[in-house]
Amino acid sequence: MSGRFFPGLRCMAAALLALWLPLQAATLQLEGASGHTQLDGAALAAHPQARDIDIPADVAYGRAMRYRAVPLAVVLAGLGLAPGDTLEVVASDGFTAQLPGALVLRAAHGGAGEPWLAIEPEQAPWPLLPGKQHTAGPFYLVWPQAQGVASEQWPYAIGRLAVREAPERRWPQITVAPSLPANHPARRGQAVFVTQCLVCHAMNGGGGATMGPDLNRPLNPVEYFQPDALRRLIRDPRSVRAWPGQAMPGFGAQQISEAQLDDLLAYLAHMARRR
Ligand code: HEC
């Protein structure tokens, strides 16, 4: 009896261990044209192209940082990302960045510095993020040369990278009316929205993020905020209302210029008539 019983138990223990082990090691999920795969953080940190790199102006930590990291190109090899595609970066808190393929691949196409994927060492975790109860790990996308990169294009707590269609094609309901002139401010505002707001907010149900509310359904903020209060809220949410669990960051003139803010508000006002 026991001879038949114990091997079964061992089998079950092995199966449980196999389920438990991957949960312990940080893994990065990858989705490309040819299907799904995953990479292990420890293996990435030991990759021949991994380095200790310095980030002079780290966006998430707000100071200079040093990380163990690999060029993002190493991680993307085989995923088939093209400049016209979008790299969707999904974080564990619902933050979801849509990074233009051309930006991610800019170094390969003669532009300024490429992005790197920083890997948090399991034995030596990074510091807690300012005002948060967690670190930027297990994976954090950093830009040693940050020119031309927006503040919301530094996703942290990354769990998945996926090659997708550009957000405007994937979710036509986030786009302005096709009849708007090419130089209409709402068109420029749409670009600001996609880069800086769609990472947390949906628009007409479009977008991959789940961190903040939809900004057009049921109502658009232009319909219940005084224009000055809405500008203030975007610049510094805590100057309008504040509570401990508040999650929206403020956007200073460094992140969104006055002209871009005008465009963004024109986009929101336009979308209020386009539900
Ligand atoms: C990192 C995530 C994040 C980003 C980026 C972000 N928001 Fe938010 N936003 C939130 C969350 C979460 C809330 C809900 C309140 C809170 O927790 O701060 C919110 C609330 C708001 C509200 C108030 C809605 C209401 O009815 O109370 C407005 C308006 C808003 N965001 C607009 C924007 C705009 C415009 C942008 C882009 C410039 C933006 N947000 C970028 C996360 C974000």
py3Dmol code that shows the C-alpha trace and the ligand (Angstrom):
import py3Dmol

protein = """\
ATOM      1  CA  MET A   1       0.000   0.000   0.000  1.00  0.00           C
ATOM      2  CA  SER A   2       2.508   2.540   1.190  1.00  0.00           C
ATOM      3  CA  GLY A   3       4.820   1.700  -1.754  1.00  0.00           C
ATOM      4  CA  ARG A   4       2.073   2.882  -4.103  1.00  0.00           C
ATOM      5  CA  PHE A   5       1.055   5.776  -1.883  1.00  0.00           C
ATOM      6  CA  PHE A   6       4.407   7.480  -1.297  1.00  0.00           C
ATOM      7  CA  PRO A   7       5.537   7.816  -4.906  1.00  0.00           C
ATOM      8  CA  GLY A   8       2.232   9.557  -5.513  1.00  0.00           C
ATOM      9  CA  LEU A   9       2.941  11.959  -2.669  1.00  0.00           C
ATOM     10  CA  ARG A  10       6.422  12.663  -4.009  1.00  0.00           C
ATOM     11  CA  CYS A  11       4.907  13.360  -7.386  1.00  0.00           C
ATOM     12  CA  MET A  12       2.482  15.815  -5.857  1.00  0.00           C
ATOM     13  CA  ALA A  13       5.252  17.518  -3.866  1.00  0.00           C
ATOM     14  CA  ALA A  14       7.307  17.895  -7.040  1.00  0.00           C
ATOM     15  CA  ALA A  15       4.331  19.361  -8.864  1.00  0.00           C
ATOM     16  CA  LEU A  16       3.685  21.833  -6.022  1.00  0.00           C
ATOM     17  CA  LEU A  17       7.358  22.831  -5.983  1.00  0.00           C
ATOM     18  CA  ALA A  18       7.300  23.376  -9.732  1.00  0.00           C
ATOM     19  CA  LEU A  19       4.304  25.688  -9.269  1.00  0.00           C
ATOM     20  CA  TRP A  20       5.915  27.523  -6.391  1.00  0.00           C
ATOM     21  CA  LEU A  21       9.418  28.084  -7.801  1.00  0.00           C
ATOM     22  CA  PRO A  22       8.447  30.323 -10.744  1.00  0.00           C
ATOM     23  CA  LEU A  23       6.454  32.495  -8.332  1.00  0.00           C
ATOM     24  CA  GLN A  24       9.611  33.090  -6.301  1.00  0.00           C
ATOM     25  CA  ALA A  25      11.899  34.091  -9.174  1.00  0.00           C
ATOM     26  CA  ALA A  26      11.000  37.317 -11.010  1.00  0.00           C
ATOM     27  CA  THR A  27       9.942  36.521 -14.543  1.00  0.00           C
ATOM     28  CA  LEU A  28       9.211  38.815 -17.426  1.00  0.00           C
ATOM     29  CA  GLN A  29       6.396  37.782 -19.771  1.00  0.00           C
ATOM     30  CA  LEU A  30       6.989  38.469 -23.467  1.00  0.00           C
ATOM     31  CA  GLU A  31       4.438  38.494 -26.276  1.00  0.00           C
ATOM     32  CA  GLY A  32       5.487  38.802 -29.908  1.00  0.00           C
ATOM     33  CA  ALA A  33       4.207  37.825 -33.336  1.00  0.00           C
ATOM     34  CA  SER A  34       5.419  34.260 -32.834  1.00  0.00           C
ATOM     35  CA  GLY A  35       3.721  33.741 -29.464  1.00  0.00           C
ATOM     36  CA  HIS A  36       4.443  33.918 -25.733  1.00  0.00           C
ATOM     37  CA  THR A  37       7.635  33.300 -23.826  1.00  0.00           C
ATOM     38  CA  GLN A  38       9.191  34.376 -20.544  1.00  0.00           C
ATOM     39  CA  LEU A  39      12.604  35.397 -19.245  1.00  0.00           C
ATOM     40  CA  ASP A  40      14.057  34.920 -15.800  1.00  0.00           C
ATOM     41  CA  GLY A  41      15.490  37.956 -13.979  1.00  0.00           C
ATOM     42  CA  ALA A  42      18.582  36.164 -12.678  1.00  0.00           C
ATOM     43  CA  ALA A  43      19.409  34.851 -16.155  1.00  0.00           C
ATOM     44  CA  LEU A  44      18.996  38.348 -17.632  1.00  0.00           C
ATOM     45  CA  ALA A  45      21.288  39.865 -14.981  1.00  0.00           C
ATOM     46  CA  ALA A  46      23.953  37.289 -15.930  1.00  0.00           C
ATOM     47  CA  HIS A  47      23.596  37.891 -19.686  1.00  0.00           C
ATOM     48  CA  PRO A  48      26.937  38.634 -21.446  1.00  0.00           C
ATOM     49  CA  GLN A  49      25.596  42.086 -22.425  1.00  0.00           C
ATOM     50  CA  ALA A  50      24.419  42.960 -18.882  1.00  0.00           C
ATOM     51  CA  ARG A  51      26.239  45.927 -17.286  1.00  0.00           C
ATOM     52  CA  ASP A  52      26.136  48.162 -14.221  1.00  0.00           C
ATOM     53  CA  ILE A  53      24.858  51.421 -15.675  1.00  0.00           C
ATOM     54  CA  ASP A  54      24.490  54.951 -14.282  1.00  0.00           C
ATOM     55  CA  ILE A  55      21.256  56.878 -14.726  1.00  0.00           C
ATOM     56  CA  PRO A  56      22.026  60.520 -13.913  1.00  0.00           C
ATOM     57  CA  ALA A  57      18.395  61.745 -13.793  1.00  0.00           C
ATOM     58  CA  ASP A  58      16.270  58.754 -12.833  1.00  0.00           C
ATOM     59  CA  VAL A  59      12.572  59.633 -13.209  1.00  0.00           C
ATOM     60  CA  ALA A  60      11.043  57.139 -10.746  1.00  0.00           C
ATOM     61  CA  TYR A  61      13.535  57.809  -7.940  1.00  0.00           C
ATOM     62  CA  GLY A  62      14.111  61.500  -8.730  1.00  0.00           C
ATOM     63  CA  ARG A  63      17.886  61.223  -8.321  1.00  0.00           C
ATOM     64  CA  ALA A  64      20.974  59.534  -9.775  1.00  0.00           C
ATOM     65  CA  MET A  65      20.817  55.733  -9.670  1.00  0.00           C
ATOM     66  CA  ARG A  66      22.977  52.745 -10.656  1.00  0.00           C
ATOM     67  CA  TYR A  67      21.453  49.483 -11.901  1.00  0.00           C
ATOM     68  CA  ARG A  68      22.336  46.056 -13.197  1.00  0.00           C
ATOM     69  CA  ALA A  69      20.721  46.189 -16.641  1.00  0.00           C
ATOM     70  CA  VAL A  70      20.627  44.749 -20.162  1.00  0.00           C
ATOM     71  CA  PRO A  71      19.985  46.677 -23.381  1.00  0.00           C
ATOM     72  CA  LEU A  72      16.237  46.335 -24.042  1.00  0.00           C
ATOM     73  CA  ALA A  73      17.209  45.095 -27.538  1.00  0.00           C
ATOM     74  CA  VAL A  74      18.547  41.906 -25.902  1.00  0.00           C
ATOM     75  CA  VAL A  75      15.147  41.251 -24.336  1.00  0.00           C
ATOM     76  CA  LEU A  76      13.257  42.101 -27.535  1.00  0.00           C
ATOM     77  CA  ALA A  77      15.390  39.893 -29.806  1.00  0.00           C
ATOM     78  CA  GLY A  78      13.055  37.571 -31.655  1.00  0.00           C
ATOM     79  CA  LEU A  79       9.875  39.488 -30.767  1.00  0.00           C
ATOM     80  CA  GLY A  80       9.841  41.204 -34.163  1.00  0.00           C
ATOM     81  CA  LEU A  81       9.230  44.798 -33.011  1.00  0.00           C
ATOM     82  CA  ALA A  82       9.213  47.187 -36.016  1.00  0.00           C
ATOM     83  CA  PRO A  83       9.499  51.025 -35.826  1.00  0.00           C
ATOM     84  CA  GLY A  84       5.803  51.338 -36.788  1.00  0.00           C
ATOM     85  CA  ASP A  85       4.683  48.965 -34.009  1.00  0.00           C
ATOM     86  CA  THR A  86       4.086  49.787 -30.363  1.00  0.00           C
ATOM     87  CA  LEU A  87       5.752  48.131 -27.406  1.00  0.00           C
ATOM     88  CA  GLU A  88       3.137  47.747 -24.690  1.00  0.00           C
ATOM     89  CA  VAL A  89       4.693  47.664 -21.229  1.00  0.00           C
ATOM     90  CA  VAL A  90       2.368  46.388 -18.501  1.00  0.00           C
ATOM     91  CA  ALA A  91       3.168  47.016 -14.837  1.00  0.00           C
ATOM     92  CA  SER A  92       1.789  45.071 -11.880  1.00  0.00           C
ATOM     93  CA  ASP A  93      -0.242  48.100 -10.653  1.00  0.00           C
ATOM     94  CA  GLY A  94      -2.223  48.492 -13.896  1.00  0.00           C
ATOM     95  CA  PHE A  95       0.049  51.168 -15.392  1.00  0.00           C
ATOM     96  CA  THR A  96       0.383  50.363 -19.110  1.00  0.00           C
ATOM     97  CA  ALA A  97       2.719  52.346 -21.374  1.00  0.00           C
ATOM     98  CA  GLN A  98       2.399  52.303 -25.169  1.00  0.00           C
ATOM     99  CA  LEU A  99       5.943  53.018 -26.369  1.00  0.00           C
ATOM    100  CA  PRO A 100       6.368  53.823 -30.083  1.00  0.00           C
ATOM    101  CA  GLY A 101       8.582  51.207 -31.753  1.00  0.00           C
ATOM    102  CA  ALA A 102      10.631  54.010 -33.342  1.00  0.00           C
ATOM    103  CA  LEU A 103      11.469  55.406 -29.879  1.00  0.00           C
ATOM    104  CA  VAL A 104      12.385  52.015 -28.434  1.00  0.00           C
ATOM    105  CA  LEU A 105      14.561  51.213 -31.477  1.00  0.00           C
ATOM    106  CA  ARG A 106      15.964  54.729 -31.922  1.00  0.00           C
ATOM    107  CA  ALA A 107      19.603  53.824 -31.294  1.00  0.00           C
ATOM    108  CA  ALA A 108      19.395  51.068 -33.904  1.00  0.00           C
ATOM    109  CA  HIS A 109      18.183  53.726 -36.351  1.00  0.00           C
ATOM    110  CA  GLY A 110      20.899  56.274 -35.690  1.00  0.00           C
ATOM    111  CA  GLY A 111      19.174  58.211 -32.888  1.00  0.00           C
ATOM    112  CA  ALA A 112      20.307  59.022 -29.342  1.00  0.00           C
ATOM    113  CA  GLY A 113      20.681  56.404 -26.588  1.00  0.00           C
ATOM    114  CA  GLU A 114      18.730  53.198 -26.373  1.00  0.00           C
ATOM    115  CA  PRO A 115      16.579  52.062 -23.426  1.00  0.00           C
ATOM    116  CA  TRP A 116      17.869  49.500 -20.922  1.00  0.00           C
ATOM    117  CA  LEU A 117      15.978  47.093 -18.724  1.00  0.00           C
ATOM    118  CA  ALA A 118      17.124  47.365 -15.097  1.00  0.00           C
ATOM    119  CA  ILE A 119      16.818  44.150 -13.085  1.00  0.00           C
ATOM    120  CA  GLU A 120      16.314  44.284  -9.324  1.00  0.00           C
ATOM    121  CA  PRO A 121      18.646  41.795  -7.606  1.00  0.00           C
ATOM    122  CA  GLU A 122      16.622  39.425  -5.419  1.00  0.00           C
ATOM    123  CA  GLN A 123      19.303  39.503  -2.722  1.00  0.00           C
ATOM    124  CA  ALA A 124      19.701  43.307  -2.714  1.00  0.00           C
ATOM    125  CA  PRO A 125      16.362  45.030  -3.403  1.00  0.00           C
ATOM    126  CA  TRP A 126      16.312  48.643  -4.580  1.00  0.00           C
ATOM    127  CA  PRO A 127      15.095  51.404  -2.216  1.00  0.00           C
ATOM    128  CA  LEU A 128      11.370  52.088  -1.882  1.00  0.00           C
ATOM    129  CA  LEU A 129      10.058  54.609  -4.421  1.00  0.00           C
ATOM    130  CA  PRO A 130       9.472  58.088  -2.945  1.00  0.00           C
ATOM    131  CA  GLY A 131       6.056  58.074  -1.227  1.00  0.00           C
ATOM    132  CA  LYS A 132       5.406  54.393  -2.129  1.00  0.00           C
ATOM    133  CA  GLN A 133       5.526  51.095  -0.253  1.00  0.00           C
ATOM    134  CA  HIS A 134       7.342  49.249  -3.049  1.00  0.00           C
ATOM    135  CA  THR A 135      10.458  49.474  -5.200  1.00  0.00           C
ATOM    136  CA  ALA A 136      10.671  49.994  -8.973  1.00  0.00           C
ATOM    137  CA  GLY A 137      11.438  46.277  -9.358  1.00  0.00           C
ATOM    138  CA  PRO A 138      11.480  43.601 -10.473  1.00  0.00           C
ATOM    139  CA  PHE A 139      12.041  45.223 -13.890  1.00  0.00           C
ATOM    140  CA  TYR A 140      12.299  48.927 -14.732  1.00  0.00           C
ATOM    141  CA  LEU A 141      12.782  50.557 -18.148  1.00  0.00           C
ATOM    142  CA  VAL A 142      15.474  53.264 -17.935  1.00  0.00           C
ATOM    143  CA  TRP A 143      16.993  55.713 -20.411  1.00  0.00           C
ATOM    144  CA  PRO A 144      20.676  56.616 -19.864  1.00  0.00           C
ATOM    145  CA  GLN A 145      20.123  59.425 -22.403  1.00  0.00           C
ATOM    146  CA  ALA A 146      16.712  60.821 -21.571  1.00  0.00           C
ATOM    147  CA  GLN A 147      16.369  63.498 -24.274  1.00  0.00           C
ATOM    148  CA  GLY A 148      13.106  63.087 -26.163  1.00  0.00           C
ATOM    149  CA  VAL A 149      11.686  60.642 -23.598  1.00  0.00           C
ATOM    150  CA  ALA A 150       8.554  61.636 -21.634  1.00  0.00           C
ATOM    151  CA  SER A 151       8.215  61.121 -17.873  1.00  0.00           C
ATOM    152  CA  GLU A 152       5.599  58.376 -18.346  1.00  0.00           C
ATOM    153  CA  GLN A 153       7.923  56.460 -20.675  1.00  0.00           C
ATOM    154  CA  TRP A 154       9.909  55.113 -17.704  1.00  0.00           C
ATOM    155  CA  PRO A 155       7.614  52.226 -16.668  1.00  0.00           C
ATOM    156  CA  TYR A 156       8.558  50.341 -13.504  1.00  0.00           C
ATOM    157  CA  ALA A 157       7.274  47.189 -11.725  1.00  0.00           C
ATOM    158  CA  ILE A 158       7.107  45.670 -15.209  1.00  0.00           C
ATOM    159  CA  GLY A 159       5.509  42.258 -15.629  1.00  0.00           C
ATOM    160  CA  ARG A 160       4.930  42.008 -19.382  1.00  0.00           C
ATOM    161  CA  LEU A 161       6.202  43.360 -22.695  1.00  0.00           C
ATOM    162  CA  ALA A 162       4.074  42.876 -25.811  1.00  0.00           C
ATOM    163  CA  VAL A 163       4.336  43.904 -29.451  1.00  0.00           C
ATOM    164  CA  ARG A 164       1.082  45.646 -30.441  1.00  0.00           C
ATOM    165  CA  GLU A 165      -0.491  47.856 -33.064  1.00  0.00           C
ATOM    166  CA  ALA A 166      -0.190  51.622 -32.491  1.00  0.00           C
ATOM    167  CA  PRO A 167      -2.821  52.666 -29.869  1.00  0.00           C
ATOM    168  CA  GLU A 168      -4.661  54.935 -32.348  1.00  0.00           C
ATOM    169  CA  ARG A 169      -5.272  51.932 -34.615  1.00  0.00           C
ATOM    170  CA  ARG A 170      -5.974  49.519 -31.781  1.00  0.00           C
ATOM    171  CA  TRP A 171      -8.501  51.853 -30.109  1.00  0.00           C
ATOM    172  CA  PRO A 172     -10.004  54.207 -32.741  1.00  0.00           C
ATOM    173  CA  GLN A 173     -12.364  55.570 -30.026  1.00  0.00           C
ATOM    174  CA  ILE A 174      -9.450  57.550 -28.491  1.00  0.00           C
ATOM    175  CA  THR A 175      -8.874  59.515 -31.710  1.00  0.00           C
ATOM    176  CA  VAL A 176     -10.188  62.950 -32.710  1.00  0.00           C
ATOM    177  CA  ALA A 177     -12.724  63.322 -35.533  1.00  0.00           C
ATOM    178  CA  PRO A 178     -11.063  62.574 -38.892  1.00  0.00           C
ATOM    179  CA  SER A 179     -12.542  65.845 -40.215  1.00  0.00           C
ATOM    180  CA  LEU A 180     -10.413  67.992 -37.844  1.00  0.00           C
ATOM    181  CA  PRO A 181      -7.773  70.023 -39.712  1.00  0.00           C
ATOM    182  CA  ALA A 182      -4.212  68.641 -39.509  1.00  0.00           C
ATOM    183  CA  ASN A 183      -3.046  71.627 -37.433  1.00  0.00           C
ATOM    184  CA  HIS A 184      -5.940  71.536 -34.925  1.00  0.00           C
ATOM    185  CA  PRO A 185      -4.712  71.741 -31.293  1.00  0.00           C
ATOM    186  CA  ALA A 186      -6.844  68.705 -30.321  1.00  0.00           C
ATOM    187  CA  ARG A 187      -4.780  66.564 -32.709  1.00  0.00           C
ATOM    188  CA  ARG A 188      -1.570  67.560 -30.933  1.00  0.00           C
ATOM    189  CA  GLY A 189      -3.358  67.099 -27.611  1.00  0.00           C
ATOM    190  CA  GLN A 190      -4.215  63.524 -28.578  1.00  0.00           C
ATOM    191  CA  ALA A 191      -0.486  62.776 -28.864  1.00  0.00           C
ATOM    192  CA  VAL A 192       0.137  64.267 -25.398  1.00  0.00           C
ATOM    193  CA  PHE A 193      -2.746  62.220 -23.997  1.00  0.00           C
ATOM    194  CA  VAL A 194      -1.458  58.950 -25.476  1.00  0.00           C
ATOM    195  CA  THR A 195       2.031  59.490 -24.051  1.00  0.00           C
ATOM    196  CA  GLN A 196       1.229  60.956 -20.625  1.00  0.00           C
ATOM    197  CA  CYS A 197      -2.353  59.995 -19.674  1.00  0.00           C
ATOM    198  CA  LEU A 198      -3.333  56.748 -21.463  1.00  0.00           C
ATOM    199  CA  VAL A 199      -0.728  54.950 -19.309  1.00  0.00           C
ATOM    200  CA  CYS A 200      -3.231  55.184 -16.410  1.00  0.00           C
ATOM    201  CA  HIS A 201      -6.552  56.381 -17.889  1.00  0.00           C
ATOM    202  CA  ALA A 202      -8.868  54.926 -20.522  1.00  0.00           C
ATOM    203  CA  MET A 203     -10.655  57.121 -23.088  1.00  0.00           C
ATOM    204  CA  ASN A 204     -14.107  55.992 -24.301  1.00  0.00           C
ATOM    205  CA  GLY A 205     -13.205  52.526 -23.027  1.00  0.00           C
ATOM    206  CA  GLY A 206     -10.015  52.448 -25.147  1.00  0.00           C
ATOM    207  CA  GLY A 207      -6.595  51.851 -23.616  1.00  0.00           C
ATOM    208  CA  GLY A 208      -4.949  49.062 -21.672  1.00  0.00           C
ATOM    209  CA  ALA A 209      -4.452  50.761 -18.279  1.00  0.00           C
ATOM    210  CA  THR A 210      -6.568  50.182 -15.200  1.00  0.00           C
ATOM    211  CA  MET A 211      -4.986  52.572 -12.717  1.00  0.00           C
ATOM    212  CA  GLY A 212      -7.183  55.669 -13.048  1.00  0.00           C
ATOM    213  CA  PRO A 213     -10.748  56.347 -14.263  1.00  0.00           C
ATOM    214  CA  ASP A 214     -11.908  56.644 -17.889  1.00  0.00           C
ATOM    215  CA  LEU A 215     -11.628  60.337 -18.792  1.00  0.00           C
ATOM    216  CA  ASN A 216     -14.722  60.512 -21.011  1.00  0.00           C
ATOM    217  CA  ARG A 217     -17.219  58.023 -19.556  1.00  0.00           C
ATOM    218  CA  PRO A 218     -19.617  58.701 -17.991  1.00  0.00           C
ATOM    219  CA  LEU A 219     -18.452  62.343 -17.935  1.00  0.00           C
ATOM    220  CA  ASN A 220     -15.378  64.162 -19.203  1.00  0.00           C
ATOM    221  CA  PRO A 221     -13.512  66.298 -16.622  1.00  0.00           C
ATOM    222  CA  VAL A 222     -14.091  69.426 -18.761  1.00  0.00           C
ATOM    223  CA  GLU A 223     -17.777  68.945 -17.892  1.00  0.00           C
ATOM    224  CA  TYR A 224     -17.319  69.162 -14.124  1.00  0.00           C
ATOM    225  CA  PHE A 225     -14.047  71.034 -13.481  1.00  0.00           C
ATOM    226  CA  GLN A 226     -13.605  74.786 -13.875  1.00  0.00           C
ATOM    227  CA  PRO A 227     -10.904  75.232 -16.564  1.00  0.00           C
ATOM    228  CA  ASP A 228      -8.399  76.677 -14.057  1.00  0.00           C
ATOM    229  CA  ALA A 229      -9.026  73.863 -11.567  1.00  0.00           C
ATOM    230  CA  LEU A 230      -8.446  71.230 -14.266  1.00  0.00           C
ATOM    231  CA  ARG A 231      -5.139  72.850 -15.244  1.00  0.00           C
ATOM    232  CA  ARG A 232      -4.135  72.870 -11.593  1.00  0.00           C
ATOM    233  CA  LEU A 233      -5.140  69.257 -11.157  1.00  0.00           C
ATOM    234  CA  ILE A 234      -2.922  68.173 -14.057  1.00  0.00           C
ATOM    235  CA  ARG A 235       0.001  70.301 -12.843  1.00  0.00           C
ATOM    236  CA  ASP A 236      -0.338  69.313  -9.185  1.00  0.00           C
ATOM    237  CA  PRO A 237      -3.294  67.087  -8.169  1.00  0.00           C
ATOM    238  CA  ARG A 238      -2.604  67.682  -4.461  1.00  0.00           C
ATOM    239  CA  SER A 239      -3.233  71.399  -4.868  1.00  0.00           C
ATOM    240  CA  VAL A 240      -6.861  70.576  -5.778  1.00  0.00           C
ATOM    241  CA  ARG A 241      -7.555  67.730  -3.326  1.00  0.00           C
ATOM    242  CA  ALA A 242      -5.318  65.375  -1.377  1.00  0.00           C
ATOM    243  CA  TRP A 243      -5.585  62.043   0.429  1.00  0.00           C
ATOM    244  CA  PRO A 244      -3.081  59.325   1.369  1.00  0.00           C
ATOM    245  CA  GLY A 245      -3.955  56.849  -1.399  1.00  0.00           C
ATOM    246  CA  GLN A 246      -3.782  59.436  -4.179  1.00  0.00           C
ATOM    247  CA  ALA A 247      -1.886  57.984  -7.123  1.00  0.00           C
ATOM    248  CA  MET A 248      -1.834  60.584  -9.910  1.00  0.00           C
ATOM    249  CA  PRO A 249       1.504  62.350 -10.382  1.00  0.00           C
ATOM    250  CA  GLY A 250       1.715  66.084 -11.118  1.00  0.00           C
ATOM    251  CA  PHE A 251       3.033  67.223 -14.487  1.00  0.00           C
ATOM    252  CA  GLY A 252       5.327  70.244 -14.250  1.00  0.00           C
ATOM    253  CA  ALA A 253       6.310  72.415 -17.209  1.00  0.00           C
ATOM    254  CA  GLN A 254       9.284  70.062 -17.721  1.00  0.00           C
ATOM    255  CA  GLN A 255       6.898  67.167 -18.425  1.00  0.00           C
ATOM    256  CA  ILE A 256       4.057  69.043 -20.171  1.00  0.00           C
ATOM    257  CA  SER A 257       4.738  72.568 -21.499  1.00  0.00           C
ATOM    258  CA  GLU A 258       2.058  75.304 -21.282  1.00  0.00           C
ATOM    259  CA  ALA A 259       1.426  74.922 -25.039  1.00  0.00           C
ATOM    260  CA  GLN A 260       1.048  71.139 -24.656  1.00  0.00           C
ATOM    261  CA  LEU A 261      -1.350  71.658 -21.759  1.00  0.00           C
ATOM    262  CA  ASP A 262      -3.480  73.936 -23.966  1.00  0.00           C
ATOM    263  CA  ASP A 263      -3.484  71.203 -26.633  1.00  0.00           C
ATOM    264  CA  LEU A 264      -4.367  68.497 -24.098  1.00  0.00           C
ATOM    265  CA  LEU A 265      -7.342  70.525 -22.797  1.00  0.00           C
ATOM    266  CA  ALA A 266      -8.471  71.123 -26.407  1.00  0.00           C
ATOM    267  CA  TYR A 267      -8.357  67.337 -26.917  1.00  0.00           C
ATOM    268  CA  LEU A 268     -10.393  66.651 -23.760  1.00  0.00           C
ATOM    269  CA  ALA A 269     -12.984  69.289 -24.753  1.00  0.00           C
ATOM    270  CA  HIS A 270     -13.203  67.807 -28.252  1.00  0.00           C
ATOM    271  CA  MET A 271     -13.616  64.269 -26.911  1.00  0.00           C
ATOM    272  CA  ALA A 272     -16.441  65.404 -24.595  1.00  0.00           C
ATOM    273  CA  ARG A 273     -18.500  65.791 -27.794  1.00  0.00           C
ATOM    274  CA  ARG A 274     -17.323  62.422 -29.135  1.00  0.00           C
ATOM    275  CA  ARG A 275     -18.632  59.609 -26.991  1.00  0.00           C
TER     276      ARG A 275
END
"""
ligand_1 = """\
43
HEC
C 0.382 57.163 -12.897
C -1.006 57.166 -13.255
C -1.652 58.425 -13.779
C -1.233 59.255 -14.784
C 0.045 59.174 -15.567
C -2.281 60.220 -14.961
N -3.273 60.007 -14.078
Fe -4.946 61.105 -13.840
N -5.481 59.976 -12.264
C -4.861 58.840 -11.846
C -5.591 58.257 -10.742
C -5.224 56.977 -10.022
C -6.675 59.122 -10.477
C -7.709 58.984 -9.363
C -7.285 59.884 -8.249
C -5.913 59.527 -7.705
O -5.746 58.439 -7.111
O -4.990 60.331 -7.885
C -6.576 60.193 -11.465
C -7.475 61.245 -11.541
C -7.533 62.148 -12.596
C -8.527 63.156 -12.771
C -9.673 63.445 -11.801
C -10.850 62.630 -12.186
C -11.941 62.818 -11.187
O -13.100 62.803 -11.573
O -11.672 62.981 -9.995
C -8.261 63.815 -13.926
C -9.040 64.962 -14.552
C -7.070 63.225 -14.480
N -6.650 62.223 -13.645
C -6.493 63.614 -15.647
C -5.257 63.137 -16.084
C -4.593 63.622 -17.271
C -5.144 64.682 -18.223
C -3.412 62.949 -17.345
C -2.318 63.109 -18.366
C -1.674 64.391 -18.408
C -3.338 62.045 -16.223
N -4.480 62.182 -15.494
C -2.271 61.203 -15.934
C -3.711 58.308 -12.352
C -2.939 58.906 -13.344
"""
view = py3Dmol.view(width=600, height=400)
view.addModel(protein, "pdb")
view.setStyle({"model": 0}, {"cartoon": {"style": "trace"}})
view.addModel(ligand_1, "xyz")
view.setStyle({"model": 1}, {"stick": {}})
view.zoomTo()
view.show()
